Amino acid sequence: MSGNVTSLFRGTAAHSPSMAALTRESGEAGAGPVDFCIPCNPYFPTPAMFEEMAGRLRDIITYYPSGADTITAELCGLLELPPQCVAMGNGSTELITWIDHLLVRDSLAVPVPTFGRWTDQPMETGKRVDMFPLQESAGFALDLARYAEFVRARGTRTVVICNPNNPDGGYLRKQALVQFMDAMADRDLVVIDESFLEFADAEAEPSVVREAMLRPNVVVLRSLGKNFGLHGIRFGYLVANPALAGRVRAMLPKWNLNSFAEHVVFMLRDHGPEYAQSLHQVRRDRLEMAGRLSALPGLTVYPSQGNFLFVRLPVGAEGTVVRDRMLTEHRILVRECGNKIGSSSRFLRLVVRPQVDVHRLVSGLEQVLYGSRRGAAVPGPATGTGYSSGTAAVDRLVSETNGAGMRALAAQPAGPPGLAAAPAAGTGMPLPAAVPVAPAAATVGPMPMPVPAPQQVPRPAPVPQPAPYPGPVPVPHPAPAPQATPDPVPRPAPAPYPAPAPVPAAAAPHPMPAGPTPPGVPARGGLTAAQVRGTDGLESVPAGGRPASRGWPDPAGMGRTG
């Protein structure tokens, strides 16, 4: 593959280039690279289903689809969900956009690293984004009790959790999530993003969709494109109580779902067993792939319940270099995670694929990382390729705010009496005193955010965890050797979550102002997402279905029978 395709990554700040763009730039006929980047299901739809769609291609792309209500009713019949509690969108990102516009009042909390739209979308509409750093020392596991403390300390109104989380695949058990949802009953909104939950096998019924329909402030987001391996069709759905789901559904265009989405949804009634089998195979492949990658010297593989694995490269290996060489020398596309807040270029997210493709991936990584011709090590993220996003944004968050304090605000008087500096949840470092929210006409200007080299960044002290993280240890031997497939490594289970009593709005010592927070105004004791990225964020931004078919379980345990 031509070397100039790597230039496409320079202008793609939030994601990797599309496969169509890579194919056009390469100028090569035939199949594209082996895709370990886009998290699709490689086993569904089946070849027979693709042949059926190909045979009807002319009609599918010629005529209008049915209205969204018709397609939603069919999906709800399969999943045994009431249509009034469901809204279907043109991909989960469309639904995230409408959730932000309609349901997020002024602030949103999200653990990082995570799916980029949960940080970028509210930032683009002037909301305050409070980011809770997941600790590498804890295997990026989310401590729900500390996250709740963080939300209350910041006064955040909307709370987001991705389960499993993207990019690390971290999983939270259903009971713990339900307790967290109840503890957040005084928040405006709680969003549980279950886009990758179909690939989890830690519990028989991991979804909280049933519980969400009974609560006044909970929305569950689910993806069909990821589960069915059809990102290009763009379809997903949310589940909530009728009032919340109805607000979103009322704003969606009548034909927001395309004819391909309609055709696939109506095919599903006859292909439940094949779908369940595809999920079963992905879970088996995930275990095999984790074992193969763990055998590479210095490579760390984190436990995952998604259809992808989060890996840390050996010391000295720079992710953009590895990515570019894998693409140009081995025709393998991988996801380098340096542009994810809370991650760095030392991390890759690798999609679970069949064993024949994994063998090719491992062979390519061996040559790129350890080959005698030339190694992948570079002096540092600041000098690697000239367009590396290698320094973790969370390092800047810690060093510029939680660690040394905000220089521009250091001279200002302390916040209201009674609000003392508190440790930042998940960091173990003191937060500055509360910063009064500026009037609507005032804004906080951009702050200089120097990016130090890794060896100059002071690392925070390790945070005591409920249980030691039994993560994998890099293999010290110089060359990989065949190993038996290991058992999956479970993440440490959090301690029982004590649900705090809801705090009445009138009793809050420092109520949040009505209406949206002005763009650029920092969180209490922190920065906006825009400031973490080194900007000020002020740029202008432009009825029931049929009975469930055989083989399709309810959404709480969808696909578990495979």
C-alpha positions in Angstrom: 0.0 0.0 0.0 1.3 3.4 -0.9 3.0 5.3 1.8 1.0 8.5 1.2 -2.1 7.1 2.7 -0.7 7.8 6.2 -1.2 11.5 5.4 -4.9 11.0 5.9 -4.4 10.5 9.6 -3.0 14.0 10.0 -6.4 15.7 9.3 -8.5 13.2 11.2 -8.6 14.5 14.7 -11.4 12.5 16.2 -11.2 9.2 14.4 -9.3 7.2 11.8 -9.9 7.8 8.1 -12.8 6.0 6.5 -12.1 2.8 4.6 -13.4 4.5 1.4 -10.8 7.3 1.9 -8.0 4.9 2.4 -9.0 2.9 -0.7 -9.2 6.1 -2.8 -5.8 7.4 -1.6 -4.0 4.1 -2.1 -5.0 3.9 -5.7 -4.9 0.1 -5.6 -7.6 -2.2 -7.0 -9.0 -5.0 -5.0 -9.7 -5.5 -1.3 -8.5 -2.9 1.2 -6.3 -3.6 4.3 -7.2 -6.1 6.9 -9.3 -4.0 9.3 -8.4 -4.2 13.0 -9.7 -0.6 13.4 -13.5 -0.5 12.9 -15.2 -2.6 15.6 -17.6 -4.7 13.4 -19.0 -8.2 13.8 -17.1 -10.2 11.2 -19.6 -13.1 11.2 -22.9 -11.2 10.6 -24.7 -10.8 8.3 -24.0 -14.2 6.9 -22.8 -14.6 3.2 -26.3 -15.8 2.3 -27.8 -12.6 3.8 -25.4 -10.4 1.8 -26.3 -12.3 -1.4 -30.0 -11.6 -0.7 -29.3 -7.9 -0.2 -27.2 -7.8 -3.4 -30.1 -9.4 -5.3 -32.4 -6.6 -4.1 -29.9 -3.7 -4.4 -31.7 -1.9 -7.2 -35.0 -1.7 -5.3 -33.3 -0.9 -2.0 -31.5 2.2 -3.3 -34.2 3.3 -5.7 -37.2 3.8 -3.4 -38.0 5.6 -0.2 -37.9 3.6 3.0 -40.9 3.2 5.2 -41.3 5.7 8.0 -39.2 5.3 11.2 -42.3 4.2 13.1 -42.8 1.2 10.9 -39.1 0.2 11.2 -39.1 0.8 14.9 -42.2 -1.3 15.4 -40.5 -4.2 13.6 -37.4 -4.0 15.8 -39.4 -3.7 19.0 -41.3 -6.8 18.0 -38.0 -8.7 17.8 -36.7 -7.3 21.1 -40.0 -7.4 22.9 -39.8 -3.7 23.8 -42.7 -1.2 23.8 -42.3 1.1 20.8 -43.2 4.1 22.9 -40.0 3.5 24.9 -37.7 3.3 21.8 -36.3 5.9 19.3 -34.3 4.7 16.3 -31.6 7.0 14.8 -29.3 7.2 11.9 -26.5 5.7 13.9 -25.8 6.2 17.6 -24.0 9.5 17.0 -27.3 11.0 15.7 -28.9 10.0 19.0 -26.0 11.4 21.0 -26.5 14.7 19.2 -30.2 14.8 20.0 -29.6 13.8 23.6 -27.2 16.7 23.9 -29.5 19.2 22.3 -32.7 18.1 24.1 -31.8 16.6 27.4 -28.3 17.9 28.5 -28.9 21.2 30.3 -25.5 22.7 31.0 -22.9 20.1 32.1 -22.0 16.5 31.5 -19.6 14.1 33.3 -17.9 11.2 31.5 -15.0 8.9 32.4 -12.0 9.2 30.0 -10.8 7.6 27.8 -14.1 6.8 26.1 -16.0 7.3 22.9 -15.0 10.7 21.6 -18.5 12.0 20.8 -19.4 11.9 24.5 -16.7 14.6 25.2 -16.8 16.5 21.9 -20.5 16.8 21.2 -21.5 18.7 24.4 -18.3 20.8 24.1 -19.4 21.8 20.6 -22.7 23.2 22.0 -21.1 25.1 24.8 -21.7 22.6 27.6 -19.3 22.1 30.5 -17.6 18.6 30.3 -16.3 17.2 33.5 -13.8 14.4 32.8 -13.1 11.6 35.3 -9.7 10.1 34.5 -9.6 6.3 34.5 -6.3 5.0 36.0 -4.0 2.8 34.1 -2.7 1.4 37.4 -6.2 0.0 38.0 -6.5 -1.4 34.5 -8.8 1.5 33.5 -11.5 0.1 35.7 -14.3 2.6 36.6 -14.8 2.9 40.4 -18.5 3.9 40.5 -18.4 5.2 44.1 -15.6 7.6 43.3 -17.2 8.6 40.1 -20.4 9.5 42.0 -18.3 11.6 44.5 -16.7 13.3 41.5 -20.1 14.1 39.9 -21.5 15.6 43.2 -18.3 17.6 43.9 -18.5 19.2 40.4 -22.3 19.6 40.5 -22.6 17.9 37.1 -26.2 17.5 35.9 -25.8 14.7 33.2 -23.8 11.5 33.8 -22.5 9.2 31.1 -21.2 5.6 31.4 -20.2 3.4 28.5 -20.5 -0.3 29.3 -18.4 -1.9 28.0 -16.2 1.1 27.7 -14.5 2.1 24.4 -11.5 1.8 23.9 -10.5 -0.5 26.9 -13.5 -2.8 27.0 -14.0 -2.3 30.7 -17.3 -3.9 32.1 -19.5 -3.0 35.0 -21.9 -5.6 36.4 -25.6 -5.0 36.1 -26.4 -4.8 39.8 -23.7 -2.1 40.4 -25.0 -0.1 37.5 -28.6 -0.2 38.8 -27.4 0.9 42.2 -25.5 3.8 40.5 -28.6 4.8 38.5 -30.7 5.0 41.7 -27.9 7.0 43.5 -28.0 9.5 40.6 -31.8 10.0 40.8 -31.3 13.7 41.6 -29.4 14.3 38.4 -31.1 15.6 35.2 -30.0 12.6 33.1 -28.1 9.3 33.3 -27.0 7.8 30.0 -25.8 4.2 29.8 -24.2 3.6 26.5 -24.4 -0.2 25.7 -23.2 0.0 22.1 -20.9 -3.0 22.6 -22.8 -4.9 25.2 -23.9 -7.7 22.9 -20.3 -9.0 22.9 -20.1 -9.3 26.7 -20.3 -12.7 28.3 -19.6 -11.9 32.0 -23.3 -12.1 32.8 -26.3 -13.9 31.3 -28.4 -10.7 31.3 -26.1 -7.7 31.4 -28.4 -4.9 30.0 -30.2 -2.4 32.1 -32.9 -1.5 29.4 -35.7 -2.9 31.5 -34.7 -0.8 34.5 -34.2 2.3 32.4 -37.9 2.2 31.2 -39.0 2.4 34.8 -36.9 5.4 35.8 -37.5 9.1 35.0 -34.0 10.2 34.1 -32.2 7.2 32.5 -31.5 6.6 28.8 -29.8 3.5 27.4 -28.1 3.8 24.0 -27.6 0.7 21.8 -26.0 0.2 18.4 -27.1 -2.1 15.6 -24.3 -1.3 13.2 -21.6 -2.6 15.6 -23.5 -5.7 16.6 -24.4 -6.6 13.0 -21.1 -5.6 11.4 -22.9 -2.9 9.3 -21.4 0.5 10.2 -22.2 1.8 6.8 -25.9 1.4 7.2 -26.0 3.8 10.3 -28.7 2.6 12.6 -29.0 2.5 16.4 -31.7 3.0 19.0 -32.2 4.3 22.5 -34.5 3.0 25.3 -36.0 5.2 28.0 -39.3 5.9 29.7 -42.0 7.1 27.2 -41.6 10.8 28.0 -37.8 10.9 27.4 -38.0 8.6 24.3 -40.9 10.6 23.0 -39.0 13.9 23.2 -36.2 12.5 21.0 -38.5 10.6 18.7 -40.6 13.8 18.0 -37.5 15.6 16.8 -36.3 13.0 14.3 -37.1 13.4 10.6 -39.7 11.0 9.2 -37.1 9.3 6.9 -34.1 9.4 9.1 -33.6 5.7 8.6 -32.5 4.5 5.1 -33.8 1.6 3.0 -30.8 -0.6 3.8 -31.6 -0.2 7.5 -35.2 -1.2 6.9 -34.3 -4.2 4.8 -31.8 -5.5 7.4 -34.3 -5.0 10.3 -37.0 -7.0 8.5 -34.5 -9.7 7.6 -33.6 -10.3 11.3 -36.7 -12.2 12.2 -35.5 -15.1 10.2 -31.8 -15.0 11.3 -31.8 -15.0 15.1 -29.8 -18.2 15.5 -27.1 -17.1 13.1 -26.8 -13.8 15.0 -26.5 -15.6 18.3 -23.8 -17.9 16.8 -21.9 -14.9 15.5 -21.7 -13.4 19.0 -20.6 -16.7 20.4 -17.8 -16.9 17.8 -16.6 -13.3 18.5 -16.3 -14.1 22.2 -14.2 -17.2 21.5 -12.0 -15.2 19.1 -11.5 -12.5 21.7 -10.1 -15.1 24.2 -7.8 -16.6 21.5 -6.6 -13.2 20.3 -5.9 -12.0 23.8 -3.7 -15.0 24.4 -1.7 -14.5 21.2 -1.1 -10.8 21.8 -0.1 -11.4 25.5 2.7 -13.6 24.3 4.5 -10.7 22.6 7.3 -9.3 24.8 6.5 -6.1 26.5 2.9 -5.9 25.2 0.2 -5.5 27.8 -3.4 -6.6 27.0 -6.2 -5.4 29.2 -9.3 -7.5 29.9 -12.2 -6.6 27.6 -15.9 -7.5 27.2 -16.2 -5.7 23.9 -15.3 -6.9 20.4 -11.9 -5.2 20.7 -8.8 -5.3 22.9 -6.9 -2.4 24.4 -3.1 -2.9 24.3 -0.2 -0.9 25.6 2.9 -1.0 23.4 6.3 -1.9 24.7 8.4 1.0 26.2 9.9 3.1 23.3 7.3 2.1 20.7 5.3 5.1 19.4 1.8 4.3 18.2 1.7 6.4 15.1 4.9 4.8 13.9 3.5 1.3 14.5 0.2 2.2 12.9 1.8 3.7 9.7 4.2 0.8 9.3 1.5 -1.8 9.9 -0.5 -0.1 7.1 2.2 0.5 4.6 4.3 -2.6 5.1 1.7 -5.2 6.1 -1.7 -3.8 4.8 -3.1 -3.9 8.3 -5.2 -1.1 9.7 -5.0 -0.6 13.5 -6.5 2.1 15.8 -3.8 4.3 17.5 -5.5 5.9 20.5 -3.3 9.1 21.0 -6.2 11.3 20.0 -8.5 10.0 22.7 -8.6 12.1 25.8 -7.1 10.1 28.7 -5.1 7.8 26.4 -1.8 8.2 24.5 0.1 6.9 21.5 1.4 4.0 23.5 -2.0 2.4 23.2 -3.8 0.6 20.3 -7.3 -0.6 20.1 -7.4 -3.8 18.1 -10.7 -5.3 16.9 -11.4 -9.0 17.4 -11.1 -10.8 14.2 -10.9 -14.5 13.0 -7.8 -16.4 13.9 -6.3 -16.3 10.3 -6.3 -12.5 10.5 -4.9 -12.5 14.1 -2.0 -14.6 12.9 -1.2 -12.0 10.2 -1.6 -9.2 12.9 0.8 -10.9 15.3 3.3 -11.6 12.6 3.2 -7.9 11.5 3.6 -6.6 15.0 6.6 -8.9 15.6 8.4 -7.5 12.6 7.5 -3.9 13.3 8.2 -4.0 17.1 11.2 -6.4 17.2 12.5 -6.7 13.6 16.2 -6.4 13.1 15.9 -4.2 10.0 14.6 -1.3 12.1 12.7 -0.9 15.3 9.5 1.0 16.2 11.1 3.0 19.0 11.3 6.8 18.7 12.9 9.4 20.9 9.5 10.6 22.2 6.0 11.6 21.3 7.1 15.2 20.5 9.5 14.1 17.8 8.2 10.9 16.3 6.3 11.8 13.1 5.5 15.5 13.4 1.8 14.8 13.6 1.7 12.5 16.6 -1.0 13.0 19.2 1.2 11.0 21.6 1.1 12.9 24.9 -2.0 11.8 26.8 -4.4 14.6 27.3 -5.1 13.3 30.8 -1.5 13.9 31.7 -2.1 17.6 30.8 -5.3 17.5 32.9 -3.4 16.3 35.9 -0.3 18.4 35.6 -2.0 21.6 34.6 -5.1 21.5 37.0 -5.3 18.9 39.7 -1.5 18.9 40.3 -0.2 22.4 40.0 -3.4 24.3 39.9 -4.7 26.7 37.3 -2.1 29.4 36.9 -4.5 31.9 35.5 -6.8 31.5 38.5 -4.2 31.2 41.2 -4.4 34.8 42.3 -8.2 34.8 42.5 -9.9 34.6 46.0 -11.1 31.2 47.2 -14.6 30.1 46.4 -17.7 30.3 48.7 -17.2 29.4 52.3 -17.6 25.8 53.3 -16.3 24.3 50.0 -12.8 23.1 50.8 -10.3 21.7 48.4 -11.0 18.0 47.9 -9.1 15.2 46.2 -10.0 14.7 42.6 -11.7 11.3 42.3 -9.5 8.8 40.7 -6.4 11.0 40.9 -5.5 11.2 44.6 -4.4 14.9 44.1 -6.1 17.9 45.6 -8.4 20.1 43.5 -8.1 23.8 43.7 -10.7 25.7 45.6 -14.0 26.2 43.9 -14.0 28.9 41.1 -17.1 31.1 40.9 -18.9 30.7 37.7 -18.5 33.8 35.5 -21.5 35.8 34.3 -22.9 35.0 30.8 -21.0 37.8 29.2 -17.7 36.8 30.6 -15.5 34.0 29.3 -12.2 32.4 30.3 -9.6 33.0 27.7 -7.5 30.2 26.3 -4.7 29.0 28.6 -1.3 28.1 27.3 -1.1 24.3 27.6 2.6 23.3 27.0 3.0 19.6 26.2 6.0 18.3 28.1 8.0 15.3 27.0 7.0 12.1 28.9 10.1 12.1 31.1 9.3 15.6 32.3 5.7 15.0 33.4 5.4 14.3 37.1 3.4 11.1 37.6 0.7 11.2 40.3 1.0 8.8 43.2 -0.9 5.5 42.8 -4.4 5.5 44.1 -5.4 2.9 46.6 -7.9 0.6 44.9 -10.6 -1.7 46.4 -8.7 -4.7 45.2 -5.3 -5.2 43.4 -5.6 -5.3 39.6 -4.8 -8.8 38.4 -3.8 -7.4 35.0 -1.4 -9.2 32.6 2.3 -8.8 33.1 4.5 -8.2 30.1 6.3 -11.4 29.1 10.1 -10.9 29.6 11.4 -13.6 27.2 12.9 -12.3 23.9 10.8 -14.2 21.4 7.1 -15.2 21.4 6.3 -18.9 22.0 3.1 -20.7 21.4 1.0 -20.8 24.5 -2.3 -22.4 25.5 -5.2 -20.1 25.5 -5.5 -18.6 29.0 -8.6 -18.1 30.9 -10.0 -14.5 30.7 -8.6 -12.2 33.4 -11.5 -10.6 35.3 -11.4 -7.0 36.4 -11.5 -6.3 40.1 -15.1 -6.2 41.3 -16.0 -2.9 43.0 -17.1 -2.8 46.6 -20.8 -2.7 47.3 -22.0 0.7 46.2 -23.8 2.7 48.9 -26.4 4.8 47.1 -26.4 8.3 48.6 -29.7 9.9 49.4 -31.0 12.3 46.7 -30.1 15.9 47.5 -33.0 18.3 47.0 -32.2 21.2 44.7 -33.1 23.7 47.4 -30.6 22.2 49.8 -27.7 22.5 47.5 -25.1 24.9 48.9 -24.1 26.3 45.5 -26.9 25.8 43.0 -26.0 25.7 39.4 -27.1 28.8 37.3 -30.2 28.4 35.1 -29.6 27.9 31.4 -26.4 26.7 29.6 -23.0 27.6 31.1 -21.2 30.1 28.9 -18.6 28.4 26.6 -15.1 28.4 28.1 -16.3 28.7 31.7 -14.4 26.0 33.7 -15.9 23.3 35.9 -15.6 23.9 39.6 -11.9 23.5 40.2 -11.2 22.2 36.7 -11.1 22.9 33.0 -13.5 22.6 30.1 -12.8 19.8 27.6 -11.7 22.5 25.1 -9.1 23.9 27.5 -7.7 20.4 28.1 -7.2 20.1 24.4 -5.5 23.5 24.4 -8.3 25.7 22.9 -10.9 28.0 24.5 -13.9 26.2 22.9 -15.3 29.5 21.6 -15.2 28.7 17.9 -18.6 28.8 16.3 -19.9 25.4 15.3 -21.9 25.6 12.7 -47.9 1.0 18.2 -46.8 -2.6 19.3 -44.7 -4.9 17.0 -45.1 -8.5 16.1 -44.2 -11.3 18.5 -40.5 -12.0 18.8 -39.1 -14.5 16.2 -37.5 -17.8 17.1 -33.9 -17.4 18.2 -34.2 -13.7 19.3 -34.1 -13.3 23.1 -35.1 -10.1 24.8 -32.6 -7.2 24.9 -31.6 -7.9 28.5 -30.0 -11.2 27.3 -29.8 -10.7 23.5 -27.8 -13.4 21.9 -26.9 -15.3 25.0 -28.2 -18.6 23.7 -25.4 -19.0 21.1 
